[in-house]
Amino acid sequence: MWFIITVLFSGLITGAVAKALVSGPAPEGCLPTAFLGVAGSLVGGFLGYLLFGKDLDDGKLQLSGFFGSVFGAVLVLLVYRSRATK
């Protein structure tokens, strides 16, 4: 249970940072922002693994992971915005 709460809380922070970096329409509310951050974390983690070969064996908490999560959330937000305008 604590894992889910931690993931949603970190997703909320990551999604809020991504929404602050990218202006324009974005999902409103805490839960959609948290899901944006969680999806961004998955995308950023996947891209980081493909590009740099890092995984959980290198440590669970890394500063680069936060930046990768924000980058992934920005990508997810841009895709959301492009799909919402069509």
Biopython code that builds the backbone (N, CA, C, O; Angstrom):
import numpy as np
from Bio.PDB.StructureBuilder import StructureBuilder

atoms = [
    (1, "MET", "N", (0.821, -1.196, 0.000)),
    (1, "MET", "CA", (0.000, 0.000, 0.000)),
    (1, "MET", "C", (0.868, 1.265, 0.000)),
    (1, "MET", "O", (0.564, 2.237, -0.692)),
    (2, "TRP", "N", (1.959, 1.240, 0.790)),
    (2, "TRP", "CA", (2.830, 2.407, 0.822)),
    (2, "TRP", "C", (3.503, 2.653, -0.520)),
    (2, "TRP", "O", (3.794, 3.795, -0.874)),
    (3, "PHE", "N", (3.750, 1.588, -1.260)),
    (3, "PHE", "CA", (4.364, 1.740, -2.575)),
    (3, "PHE", "C", (3.452, 2.550, -3.497)),
    (3, "PHE", "O", (3.919, 3.443, -4.203)),
    (4, "ILE", "N", (2.166, 2.243, -3.494)),
    (4, "ILE", "CA", (1.208, 2.952, -4.351)),
    (4, "ILE", "C", (1.119, 4.419, -3.940)),
    (4, "ILE", "O", (1.084, 5.301, -4.798)),
    (5, "ILE", "N", (1.083, 4.683, -2.645)),
    (5, "ILE", "CA", (1.022, 6.063, -2.164)),
    (5, "ILE", "C", (2.285, 6.820, -2.557)),
    (5, "ILE", "O", (2.211, 7.975, -2.974)),
    (6, "THR", "N", (3.437, 6.181, -2.427)),
    (6, "THR", "CA", (4.701, 6.814, -2.789)),
    (6, "THR", "C", (4.772, 7.099, -4.284)),
    (6, "THR", "O", (5.229, 8.166, -4.693)),
    (7, "VAL", "N", (4.326, 6.154, -5.094)),
    (7, "VAL", "CA", (4.346, 6.336, -6.547)),
    (7, "VAL", "C", (3.419, 7.482, -6.946)),
    (7, "VAL", "O", (3.794, 8.314, -7.772)),
    (8, "LEU", "N", (2.225, 7.539, -6.379)),
    (8, "LEU", "CA", (1.289, 8.619, -6.716)),
    (8, "LEU", "C", (1.804, 9.974, -6.236)),
    (8, "LEU", "O", (1.647, 10.977, -6.933)),
    (9, "PHE", "N", (2.415, 10.014, -5.057)),
    (9, "PHE", "CA", (2.949, 11.280, -4.544)),
    (9, "PHE", "C", (4.107, 11.779, -5.405)),
    (9, "PHE", "O", (4.156, 12.958, -5.756)),
    (10, "SER", "N", (5.027, 10.897, -5.743)),
    (10, "SER", "CA", (6.139, 11.317, -6.601)),
    (10, "SER", "C", (5.642, 11.658, -8.004)),
    (10, "SER", "O", (6.185, 12.553, -8.652)),
    (11, "GLY", "N", (4.617, 10.955, -8.475)),
    (11, "GLY", "CA", (4.016, 11.294, -9.762)),
    (11, "GLY", "C", (3.350, 12.655, -9.739)),
    (11, "GLY", "O", (3.393, 13.390, -10.725)),
    (12, "LEU", "N", (2.729, 12.995, -8.606)),
    (12, "LEU", "CA", (2.110, 14.312, -8.457)),
    (12, "LEU", "C", (3.152, 15.416, -8.542)),
    (12, "LEU", "O", (2.931, 16.434, -9.198)),
    (13, "ILE", "N", (4.282, 15.218, -7.883)),
    (13, "ILE", "CA", (5.358, 16.216, -7.924)),
    (13, "ILE", "C", (5.932, 16.329, -9.332)),
    (13, "ILE", "O", (6.123, 17.432, -9.843)),
    (14, "THR", "N", (6.204, 15.191, -9.953)),
    (14, "THR", "CA", (6.770, 15.186, -11.305)),
    (14, "THR", "C", (5.795, 15.796, -12.307)),
    (14, "THR", "O", (6.200, 16.584, -13.162)),
    (15, "GLY", "N", (4.523, 15.442, -12.212)),
    (15, "GLY", "CA", (3.522, 15.993, -13.117)),
    (15, "GLY", "C", (3.339, 17.490, -12.932)),
    (15, "GLY", "O", (3.146, 18.214, -13.908)),
    (16, "ALA", "N", (3.396, 17.962, -11.692)),
    (16, "ALA", "CA", (3.271, 19.397, -11.432)),
    (16, "ALA", "C", (4.446, 20.168, -12.007)),
    (16, "ALA", "O", (4.269, 21.259, -12.550)),
    (17, "VAL", "N", (5.643, 19.612, -11.892)),
    (17, "VAL", "CA", (6.816, 20.272, -12.477)),
    (17, "VAL", "C", (6.690, 20.308, -14.001)),
    (17, "VAL", "O", (7.006, 21.321, -14.624)),
    (18, "ALA", "N", (6.237, 19.222, -14.598)),
    (18, "ALA", "CA", (6.074, 19.179, -16.060)),
    (18, "ALA", "C", (5.015, 20.179, -16.511)),
    (18, "ALA", "O", (5.191, 20.843, -17.533)),
    (19, "LYS", "N", (3.911, 20.296, -15.760)),
    (19, "LYS", "CA", (2.873, 21.262, -16.120)),
    (19, "LYS", "C", (3.371, 22.686, -15.958)),
    (19, "LYS", "O", (2.943, 23.573, -16.697)),
    (20, "ALA", "N", (4.270, 22.926, -15.004)),
    (20, "ALA", "CA", (4.828, 24.264, -14.822)),
    (20, "ALA", "C", (5.798, 24.618, -15.947)),
    (20, "ALA", "O", (5.914, 25.784, -16.322)),
    (21, "LEU", "N", (6.493, 23.619, -16.486)),
    (21, "LEU", "CA", (7.464, 23.869, -17.561)),
    (21, "LEU", "C", (6.796, 24.094, -18.914)),
    (21, "LEU", "O", (7.318, 24.840, -19.743)),
    (22, "VAL", "N", (5.651, 23.460, -19.146)),
    (22, "VAL", "CA", (4.983, 23.528, -20.446)),
    (22, "VAL", "C", (3.669, 24.272, -20.262)),
    (22, "VAL", "O", (2.777, 23.805, -19.553)),
    (23, "SER", "N", (3.552, 25.425, -20.899)),
    (23, "SER", "CA", (2.319, 26.189, -20.769)),
    (23, "SER", "C", (1.270, 25.671, -21.742)),
    (23, "SER", "O", (1.595, 25.034, -22.744)),
    (24, "GLY", "N", (0.031, 25.948, -21.440)),
    (24, "GLY", "CA", (-1.063, 25.533, -22.302)),
    (24, "GLY", "C", (-1.991, 24.567, -21.597)),
    (24, "GLY", "O", (-1.861, 24.331, -20.396)),
    (25, "PRO", "N", (-2.926, 24.012, -22.343)),
    (25, "PRO", "CA", (-3.902, 23.108, -21.719)),
    (25, "PRO", "C", (-3.252, 21.833, -21.214)),
    (25, "PRO", "O", (-2.385, 21.247, -21.863)),
    (26, "ALA", "N", (-3.697, 21.425, -20.041)),
    (26, "ALA", "CA", (-3.162, 20.215, -19.409)),
    (26, "ALA", "C", (-4.280, 19.600, -18.577)),
    (26, "ALA", "O", (-5.258, 20.278, -18.263)),
    (27, "PRO", "N", (-4.150, 18.339, -18.219)),
    (27, "PRO", "CA", (-5.162, 17.713, -17.373)),
    (27, "PRO", "C", (-5.276, 18.462, -16.045)),
    (27, "PRO", "O", (-4.265, 18.806, -15.434)),
    (28, "GLU", "N", (-6.512, 18.713, -15.601)),
    (28, "GLU", "CA", (-6.747, 19.443, -14.366)),
    (28, "GLU", "C", (-6.974, 18.485, -13.219)),
    (28, "GLU", "O", (-7.554, 17.415, -13.407)),
    (29, "GLY", "N", (-6.526, 18.852, -12.040)),
    (29, "GLY", "CA", (-6.764, 18.068, -10.847)),
    (29, "GLY", "C", (-5.532, 17.308, -10.393)),
    (29, "GLY", "O", (-4.560, 17.152, -11.132)),
    (30, "CYS", "N", (-5.601, 16.838, -9.152)),
    (30, "CYS", "CA", (-4.458, 16.149, -8.551)),
    (30, "CYS", "C", (-4.250, 14.759, -9.139)),
    (30, "CYS", "O", (-3.118, 14.385, -9.448)),
    (31, "LEU", "N", (-5.315, 13.994, -9.298)),
    (31, "LEU", "CA", (-5.169, 12.625, -9.786)),
    (31, "LEU", "C", (-4.680, 12.559, -11.236)),
    (31, "LEU", "O", (-3.782, 11.768, -11.526)),
    (32, "PRO", "N", (-5.237, 13.365, -12.168)),
    (32, "PRO", "CA", (-4.676, 13.352, -13.525)),
    (32, "PRO", "C", (-3.223, 13.832, -13.581)),
    (32, "PRO", "O", (-2.432, 13.343, -14.388)),
    (33, "THR", "N", (-2.880, 14.794, -12.716)),
    (33, "THR", "CA", (-1.489, 15.261, -12.662)),
    (33, "THR", "C", (-0.574, 14.156, -12.157)),
    (33, "THR", "O", (0.536, 13.984, -12.661)),
    (34, "ALA", "N", (-1.041, 13.403, -11.158)),
    (34, "ALA", "CA", (-0.241, 12.287, -10.640)),
    (34, "ALA", "C", (-0.064, 11.210, -11.702)),
    (34, "ALA", "O", (1.026, 10.658, -11.847)),
    (35, "PHE", "N", (-1.130, 10.905, -12.451)),
    (35, "PHE", "CA", (-1.012, 9.908, -13.517)),
    (35, "PHE", "C", (-0.096, 10.392, -14.629)),
    (35, "PHE", "O", (0.626, 9.597, -15.230)),
    (36, "LEU", "N", (-0.122, 11.699, -14.908)),
    (36, "LEU", "CA", (0.811, 12.269, -15.877)),
    (36, "LEU", "C", (2.242, 12.056, -15.424)),
    (36, "LEU", "O", (3.098, 11.670, -16.220)),
    (37, "GLY", "N", (2.506, 12.305, -14.149)),
    (37, "GLY", "CA", (3.853, 12.116, -13.616)),
    (37, "GLY", "C", (4.284, 10.664, -13.610)),
    (37, "GLY", "O", (5.439, 10.361, -13.909)),
    (38, "VAL", "N", (3.365, 9.754, -13.270)),
    (38, "VAL", "CA", (3.698, 8.326, -13.258)),
    (38, "VAL", "C", (3.991, 7.846, -14.680)),
    (38, "VAL", "O", (4.955, 7.115, -14.908)),
    (39, "ALA", "N", (3.153, 8.263, -15.633)),
    (39, "ALA", "CA", (3.397, 7.882, -17.033)),
    (39, "ALA", "C", (4.710, 8.471, -17.527)),
    (39, "ALA", "O", (5.457, 7.812, -18.250)),
    (40, "GLY", "N", (4.991, 9.707, -17.139)),
    (40, "GLY", "CA", (6.255, 10.332, -17.514)),
    (40, "GLY", "C", (7.449, 9.624, -16.905)),
    (40, "GLY", "O", (8.501, 9.512, -17.534)),
    (41, "SER", "N", (7.287, 9.149, -15.687)),
    (41, "SER", "CA", (8.366, 8.407, -15.044)),
    (41, "SER", "C", (8.638, 7.097, -15.774)),
    (41, "SER", "O", (9.791, 6.701, -15.943)),
    (42, "LEU", "N", (7.580, 6.432, -16.202)),
    (42, "LEU", "CA", (7.762, 5.193, -16.969)),
    (42, "LEU", "C", (8.450, 5.461, -18.300)),
    (42, "LEU", "O", (9.362, 4.733, -18.693)),
    (43, "VAL", "N", (8.008, 6.512, -18.992)),
    (43, "VAL", "CA", (8.612, 6.863, -20.283)),
    (43, "VAL", "C", (10.065, 7.289, -20.086)),
    (43, "VAL", "O", (10.953, 6.837, -20.809)),
    (44, "GLY", "N", (10.305, 8.159, -19.106)),
    (44, "GLY", "CA", (11.667, 8.627, -18.852)),
    (44, "GLY", "C", (12.595, 7.515, -18.402)),
    (44, "GLY", "O", (13.758, 7.475, -18.802)),
    (45, "GLY", "N", (12.089, 6.608, -17.569)),
    (45, "GLY", "CA", (12.895, 5.474, -17.134)),
    (45, "GLY", "C", (13.224, 4.533, -18.275)),
    (45, "GLY", "O", (14.339, 4.019, -18.361)),
    (46, "PHE", "N", (12.259, 4.305, -19.152)),
    (46, "PHE", "CA", (12.489, 3.442, -20.306)),
    (46, "PHE", "C", (13.518, 4.053, -21.253)),
    (46, "PHE", "O", (14.422, 3.368, -21.731)),
    (47, "LEU", "N", (13.366, 5.359, -21.518)),
    (47, "LEU", "CA", (14.323, 6.030, -22.403)),
    (47, "LEU", "C", (15.716, 6.075, -21.772)),
    (47, "LEU", "O", (16.719, 5.899, -22.464)),
    (48, "GLY", "N", (15.777, 6.311, -20.460)),
    (48, "GLY", "CA", (17.069, 6.318, -19.776)),
    (48, "GLY", "C", (17.745, 4.965, -19.819)),
    (48, "GLY", "O", (18.961, 4.873, -19.981)),
    (49, "TYR", "N", (16.950, 3.910, -19.673)),
    (49, "TYR", "CA", (17.517, 2.566, -19.748)),
    (49, "TYR", "C", (18.032, 2.266, -21.155)),
    (49, "TYR", "O", (19.104, 1.684, -21.318)),
    (50, "LEU", "N", (17.255, 2.670, -22.177)),
    (50, "LEU", "CA", (17.691, 2.427, -23.555)),
    (50, "LEU", "C", (18.949, 3.214, -23.906)),
    (50, "LEU", "O", (19.841, 2.693, -24.576)),
    (51, "LEU", "N", (19.025, 4.465, -23.456)),
    (51, "LEU", "CA", (20.145, 5.315, -23.834)),
    (51, "LEU", "C", (21.397, 5.068, -23.004)),
    (51, "LEU", "O", (22.509, 5.075, -23.532)),
    (52, "PHE", "N", (21.213, 4.847, -21.684)),
    (52, "PHE", "CA", (22.372, 4.804, -20.799)),
    (52, "PHE", "C", (22.605, 3.460, -20.136)),
    (52, "PHE", "O", (23.661, 3.249, -19.541)),
    (53, "GLY", "N", (21.652, 2.547, -20.221)),
    (53, "GLY", "CA", (21.824, 1.220, -19.655)),
    (53, "GLY", "C", (21.772, 1.176, -18.136)),
    (53, "GLY", "O", (22.280, 0.226, -17.540)),
    (54, "LYS", "N", (21.173, 2.177, -17.486)),
    (54, "LYS", "CA", (21.057, 2.195, -16.024)),
    (54, "LYS", "C", (19.796, 1.441, -15.620)),
    (54, "LYS", "O", (18.793, 1.462, -16.332)),
    (55, "ASP", "N", (19.858, 0.777, -14.472)),
    (55, "ASP", "CA", (18.667, 0.112, -13.954)),
    (55, "ASP", "C", (18.692, 0.168, -12.434)),
    (55, "ASP", "O", (19.517, 0.879, -11.861)),
    (56, "LEU", "N", (17.812, -0.558, -11.776)),
    (56, "LEU", "CA", (17.699, -0.504, -10.319)),
    (56, "LEU", "C", (18.925, -1.034, -9.598)),
    (56, "LEU", "O", (19.115, -0.735, -8.419)),
    (57, "ASP", "N", (19.760, -1.807, -10.268)),
    (57, "ASP", "CA", (20.986, -2.290, -9.636)),
    (57, "ASP", "C", (21.960, -1.144, -9.339)),
    (57, "ASP", "O", (22.856, -1.284, -8.506)),
    (58, "ASP", "N", (21.778, -0.009, -10.027)),
    (58, "ASP", "CA", (22.649, 1.151, -9.822)),
    (58, "ASP", "C", (22.158, 2.048, -8.696)),
    (58, "ASP", "O", (22.778, 3.073, -8.414)),
    (59, "GLY", "N", (21.056, 1.685, -8.047)),
    (59, "GLY", "CA", (20.494, 2.479, -6.952)),
    (59, "GLY", "C", (19.077, 2.900, -7.283)),
    (59, "GLY", "O", (18.769, 3.238, -8.426)),
    (60, "LYS", "N", (18.221, 2.880, -6.283)),
    (60, "LYS", "CA", (16.818, 3.199, -6.532)),
    (60, "LYS", "C", (16.578, 4.690, -6.702)),
    (60, "LYS", "O", (15.759, 5.092, -7.529)),
    (61, "LEU", "N", (17.272, 5.508, -5.938)),
    (61, "LEU", "CA", (17.037, 6.947, -5.978)),
    (61, "LEU", "C", (18.240, 7.641, -6.601)),
    (61, "LEU", "O", (19.340, 7.643, -6.049)),
    (62, "GLN", "N", (17.995, 8.234, -7.775)),
    (62, "GLN", "CA", (19.052, 8.944, -8.486)),
    (62, "GLN", "C", (18.506, 10.278, -8.948)),
    (62, "GLN", "O", (17.344, 10.371, -9.343)),
    (63, "LEU", "N", (19.327, 11.310, -8.904)),
    (63, "LEU", "CA", (18.903, 12.628, -9.366)),
    (63, "LEU", "C", (18.584, 12.601, -10.851)),
    (63, "LEU", "O", (17.669, 13.286, -11.306)),
    (64, "SER", "N", (19.327, 11.823, -11.595)),
    (64, "SER", "CA", (19.053, 11.711, -13.032)),
    (64, "SER", "C", (17.685, 11.075, -13.279)),
    (64, "SER", "O", (17.045, 11.355, -14.293)),
    (65, "GLY", "N", (17.241, 10.231, -12.369)),
    (65, "GLY", "CA", (15.914, 9.631, -12.498)),
    (65, "GLY", "C", (14.812, 10.660, -12.383)),
    (65, "GLY", "O", (13.807, 10.573, -13.088)),
    (66, "PHE", "N", (14.985, 11.642, -11.499)),
    (66, "PHE", "CA", (13.994, 12.703, -11.373)),
    (66, "PHE", "C", (13.929, 13.522, -12.655)),
    (66, "PHE", "O", (12.845, 13.807, -13.163)),
    (67, "PHE", "N", (15.099, 13.901, -13.179)),
    (67, "PHE", "CA", (15.113, 14.683, -14.416)),
    (67, "PHE", "C", (14.561, 13.869, -15.589)),
    (67, "PHE", "O", (13.881, 14.415, -16.457)),
    (68, "GLY", "N", (14.849, 12.576, -15.614)),
    (68, "GLY", "CA", (14.283, 11.712, -16.648)),
    (68, "GLY", "C", (12.772, 11.603, -16.531)),
    (68, "GLY", "O", (12.069, 11.555, -17.540)),
    (69, "SER", "N", (12.275, 11.563, -15.308)),
    (69, "SER", "CA", (10.830, 11.505, -15.089)),
    (69, "SER", "C", (10.152, 12.790, -15.543)),
    (69, "SER", "O", (9.087, 12.752, -16.159)),
    (70, "VAL", "N", (10.769, 13.927, -15.239)),
    (70, "VAL", "CA", (10.206, 15.208, -15.678)),
    (70, "VAL", "C", (10.239, 15.297, -17.197)),
    (70, "VAL", "O", (9.268, 15.743, -17.809)),
    (71, "PHE", "N", (11.338, 14.880, -17.815)),
    (71, "PHE", "CA", (11.441, 14.883, -19.274)),
    (71, "PHE", "C", (10.367, 13.982, -19.887)),
    (71, "PHE", "O", (9.714, 14.364, -20.858)),
    (72, "GLY", "N", (10.185, 12.796, -19.323)),
    (72, "GLY", "CA", (9.152, 11.888, -19.816)),
    (72, "GLY", "C", (7.762, 12.463, -19.629)),
    (72, "GLY", "O", (6.905, 12.295, -20.496)),
    (73, "ALA", "N", (7.520, 13.143, -18.504)),
    (73, "ALA", "CA", (6.206, 13.751, -18.269)),
    (73, "ALA", "C", (5.949, 14.887, -19.251)),
    (73, "ALA", "O", (4.819, 15.079, -19.700)),
    (74, "VAL", "N", (6.987, 15.635, -19.584)),
    (74, "VAL", "CA", (6.828, 16.691, -20.598)),
    (74, "VAL", "C", (6.473, 16.067, -21.944)),
    (74, "VAL", "O", (5.608, 16.578, -22.654)),
    (75, "LEU", "N", (7.131, 14.972, -22.296)),
    (75, "LEU", "CA", (6.801, 14.284, -23.552)),
    (75, "LEU", "C", (5.360, 13.779, -23.549)),
    (75, "LEU", "O", (4.637, 13.941, -24.531)),
    (76, "VAL", "N", (4.950, 13.168, -22.442)),
    (76, "VAL", "CA", (3.575, 12.667, -22.336)),
    (76, "VAL", "C", (2.582, 13.821, -22.422)),
    (76, "VAL", "O", (1.540, 13.694, -23.066)),
    (77, "LEU", "N", (2.894, 14.943, -21.782)),
    (77, "LEU", "CA", (2.015, 16.113, -21.831)),
    (77, "LEU", "C", (1.912, 16.673, -23.246)),
    (77, "LEU", "O", (0.829, 17.070, -23.673)),
    (78, "LEU", "N", (3.020, 16.709, -23.973)),
    (78, "LEU", "CA", (2.974, 17.192, -25.363)),
    (78, "LEU", "C", (2.163, 16.252, -26.252)),
    (78, "LEU", "O", (1.425, 16.712, -27.124)),
    (79, "VAL", "N", (2.290, 14.949, -26.044)),
    (79, "VAL", "CA", (1.486, 13.992, -26.805)),
    (79, "VAL", "C", (0.010, 14.146, -26.445)),
    (79, "VAL", "O", (-0.849, 14.115, -27.326)),
    (80, "TYR", "N", (-0.288, 14.312, -25.160)),
    (80, "TYR", "CA", (-1.673, 14.530, -24.728)),
    (80, "TYR", "C", (-2.256, 15.764, -25.395)),
    (80, "TYR", "O", (-3.389, 15.751, -25.877)),
    (81, "ARG", "N", (-1.463, 16.837, -25.416)),
    (81, "ARG", "CA", (-1.950, 18.076, -26.004)),
    (81, "ARG", "C", (-2.169, 17.937, -27.510)),
    (81, "ARG", "O", (-3.133, 18.484, -28.048)),
    (82, "SER", "N", (-1.289, 17.216, -28.189)),
    (82, "SER", "CA", (-1.455, 17.044, -29.635)),
    (82, "SER", "C", (-2.675, 16.174, -29.954)),
    (82, "SER", "O", (-3.334, 16.386, -30.972)),
    (83, "ARG", "N", (-2.977, 15.210, -29.103)),
    (83, "ARG", "CA", (-4.158, 14.363, -29.310)),
    (83, "ARG", "C", (-5.439, 15.104, -28.956)),
    (83, "ARG", "O", (-6.481, 14.852, -29.561)),
    (84, "ALA", "N", (-5.380, 16.026, -27.974)),
    (84, "ALA", "CA", (-6.572, 16.733, -27.521)),
    (84, "ALA", "C", (-6.999, 17.824, -28.514)),
    (84, "ALA", "O", (-8.173, 18.192, -28.551)),
    (85, "THR", "N", (-6.072, 18.339, -29.307)),
    (85, "THR", "CA", (-6.410, 19.411, -30.239)),
    (85, "THR", "C", (-6.958, 18.901, -31.558)),
    (85, "THR", "O", (-7.442, 19.692, -32.368)),
    (86, "LYS", "N", (-6.895, 17.599, -31.794)),
    (86, "LYS", "CA", (-7.393, 17.053, -33.065)),
    (86, "LYS", "C", (-8.880, 16.832, -33.022)),
    (86, "LYS", "O", (-9.465, 16.377, -34.005)),
]
sb = StructureBuilder()
sb.init_structure("model")
sb.init_model(0)
sb.init_chain("A")
sb.init_seg("    ")
for serial, (resi, resn, name, xyz) in enumerate(atoms, 1):
    if name == "N":
        sb.init_residue(resn, " ", resi, " ")
    sb.init_atom(name, np.array(xyz, "f"), 0.0, 1.0, " ", f" {name:<3s}", serial, name[0])
structure = sb.get_structure()
